[in-house]
């Protein structure tokens, strides 16, 4: 006897896949239409910098979270990517912007590889000093020689033709958003596949214990250099996006030591060794100060001196970071994963219990 609506020949998995596919399609449509659902301020001042900081956090997380190599040179590698993009667009005007991003990322990757050479013999605090040297060196280099900023009196760099992708103007907020979103999505997907490959497994083996990894045949030295190259490649592209898709024009100060600290805070708060940790940490670092600023403006408008208000906001932000790290030192990714871990542990302990 046939029952309407009940098909025994339909596998249960297809019933689950359909809602998932619908959900993915709905989220994709929402992400693509963000510029039309929000104001220009939200796109230019909040969403675009959040995506770029997430990409920079992802680059550093591959190096520190997955390969276990400490670095304070993120700002330097972002700086190299930005200045390399400027030089390529200025001196090779026929080169499309996406290819300029890729070549600039490769330049930053080679630079990161060079400054990662000490990782073959040193680690920990001494490696931080080595990468910190990159920060100070490139700040001096790009200010010392006018060739790098084309002799601009303000020592800033900007694309002469603006943001143009294969002839399409990307100067408007939707163009900046889609350029940034597409770049972040592609590099995130590539990073996700990379950490699932043998290269990613080698990185994690080096992170856990490099001596044991060498004993079982992992090429630890080349694995560390690969991590520096890939991390700097991503940071270089993030720097180019930060300079031209977000700021419009940039200088050495746009990639100072504070930027390196900011990227480091992102991966610590978000969670080391997780892809989503870069996005969660970037959301925390970029959105929480805005929320504090909005709250103070509405609660204490005209009652507190502007300088004092900003210092209070910074103090509150620092206290929140310290309190959060005490509460969950493994980051937001771990904190959000705890409910799922508890549910899976309950299912393991009580497999016969049905919900």
Protein Blocks (a to p, Z undefined) as FASTA:
>chain_A
ZZehiafklcfklmmmmmmmmmmmmmmmmmmmmmmmmcfklmmmmmmmmmmmmmmmmmmm
mmmmmnopacfklmmmmmmmmmmmmmmmmmmmmlcfklmmmmmmmmmmmmmmmmmmmmmm
ggcjllmmmmmmmmmmmmmmmmmpmklnoopaklpacdfklpaeehiackbmklmmmmmm
mmmmmmmmmmmmmmmmmklmmmmmmmmommlmmmnopafklmmmmmmmmmmmmmmmmmmm
mmmmmnopacfklmgmklmmmmmmmmmmnoghiaklmmmmmmmmmmmmmmmmmmmmmmmg
okacfklmmmmmmmmmmmmmmmmmmmmmnojklmmmmmmmmmmmmmmmmmmbcZZ
